Amino acid sequence: MRDVAERAGVALVTVSRVVNGIGTVREETAERVNAAISEIGYQRNEIARSLRPGQNSMTIGLLLGDLTNPFYASLAKAAVEVAAHAGYAVLLSTADEDPKVERRAVGELIGRRVAGLIIVPDQGDHAFLQEVNGHDQVPIVFVDRPATGAEADVVLVDNEGGGRMATQHLIDHGHRRIAILVAPSYYTTGRRLRGYRKALRQSGIEVDEALVVTLRRGTTEEATAATHALLTSPHPPTAIFSTTGFLTEGVLRASQQLQARIAVVGFDDFKLADMLPTPVTVVTSDIEELGRRAAHLLIDRINGEDSPFHRTVLPSRLIARGTGETAAR
Amino acid sequence: MRDVAERAGVALVTVSRVVNGIGTVREETAERVNAAISEIGYQRNEIARSLRPGQNSMTIGLLLGDLTNPFYASLAKAAVEVAAHAGYAVLLSTADEDPKVERRAVGELIGRRVAGLIIVPDQGDHAFLQEVNGHDQVPIVFVDRPATGAEADVVLVDNEGGGRMATQHLIDHGHRRIAILVAPSYYTTGRRLRGYRKALRQSGIEVDEALVVTLRRGTTEEATAATHALLTSPHPPTAIFSTTGFLTEGVLRASQQLQARIAVVGFDDFKLADMLPTPVTVVTSDIEELGRRAAHLLIDRINGEDSPFHRTVLPSRLIARGTGETAAR
């Protein structure tokens, strides 16, 4: 702690306050302390230090996004079940697309001597893992996306194939002006966009870049606003492919508000999709299987499996329910 | 491990297989091993043994139900956020209403020397906590329900008040034959049923026990079947109060299938409730606040707060959206 105080240029009591979450510390100061902590690799967990080298803590770390996103909830559920079955406890941490938070969370988990890590990486550079994990060499499995700047096992869904499938389905129902909503610079939605472009190209349809809408944030609200703009434009699309569950909700809200007759295919299935006024057509994968595969792979690695890194891609499939079968006028 | 093998009457290698989840072991044998483990309090986590008495592991255990239930996801999200802010990591465990699983999970978490525990207890007797937790006296906060046979802080929502509110709303819209679907013997739904009875009594309506439907399991499928039976009975209700989110989905599915004109009020809000053909009226509470309160209380206890046990009850409120305002014919 003394090192941290020195590096951050604060009193020892301030470090203690930040670390233990007691009392009040100015946000700026707290950030400086936290930065110092991660820089010098100070790890709070004293227990961890007492672990003998080579001993397995029988704990794995799971780092993912907002649990109220059903995608992450399904992933966590499956990973926890597999881990528990193999005798592992799960330390759960959430980062939600903030590289600084992710970096700190990874450091914390490794500091608590997890035997392995399952990470849904954000789009930032992951070269820092070398630094944080250089000493312990804790096995890592990336799930849903690979991480730039880091090599490890990866479990993905077929994003590009799913994107092509969704777009092809709309083309098959006579659509030519198909818009796509893309969450900002995520690996997954980028691949889904690639599938969209391929499907259009293969059908000889030129991509109208005005219909490729990249949002500033991947929220339902942004998607609602973007759909409003698209549908009230002089030359609106007849169909929309929304590349995440949150975006699909926004598209549906906007088209319900405008009472627009528009075809919609979403990526990722969601609860009650079949109960809406027009049941919703989606492309989806088995998300619990994604979590199970990641956990099994990780436990194999912990147990010494040393084959080259795997890249597992789960298939996507289309569920036609109604919104995707609205014919173009 | 040797003690476990002896007690379970199996070979040492069999215990190792069960503990590490490697190889195959007959289910019956595995159960015997697991029983022996929890009986003699063998704890796998060797790290834990090295913790000095009085030292804070800066880890809390969170034991709840199926994460794909948005109620638990919201709870977990909020608890993890509060814990992380205070410097605590969270060990996540799921039990899903199985007393044996819950008991084992609690033992595991305590064995890993968590500094405190947040538990959504099942309806079984919790006297076992005395035994499991007798030595360590780890602070516990129960959330969503109190636990029979154990004293600790509890954070609840106003179940009885919410049940009365839901029923009164239906009475106010002219309903006299109001059915209630109740999940089996859970504390929460029992209180909601009590609120239902009170509201009817206060309005001078006699409770028709044929309209009080206790399901064998709290699933959407059971609720769908029960609603079918109610709506096709000779003297059907004109309104249904469904006491959990899963049950509400079942009621809505059945009434959509039968195209029944029936009023519905659900307990617990859910995503897209406002987007359904008739938007759904619900009674709800702030579930993330439930998780936050529980985590704050627990951290206070870990930090030495020794006032008498608290019982926090969060208010319920009704959101009128459509299904609850269908008038009785």
Interface residues (C-beta under 8 A of the other chain):
Chain A: V19 N20 G21 I22 R44 N45 E46 I47 A48 S50 L51 Q55 S57 M58 T59 L62 D66 L67 T68 P70 A73 S74 A76 K77 V80 E81 A84 H85 A86 G87 A89 V90 L91 L92 S93 T94 A105 E108 L109 R112 R113 E249 L252 R253 Q256 F270 K271 L272 M275 L276 P277 I299 N303
Chain B: V19 N20 G21 I22 R44 N45 E46 I47 A48 S50 L51 Q55 S57 M58 T59 L62 D66 L67 T68 P70 A73 S74 A76 K77 V80 E81 A84 H85 A86 G87 Y88 A89 V90 L91 L92 S93 T94 A105 E108 L109 R112 R113 E249 L252 R253 Q256 F270 K271 L272 M275 L276 P277 I299 N303
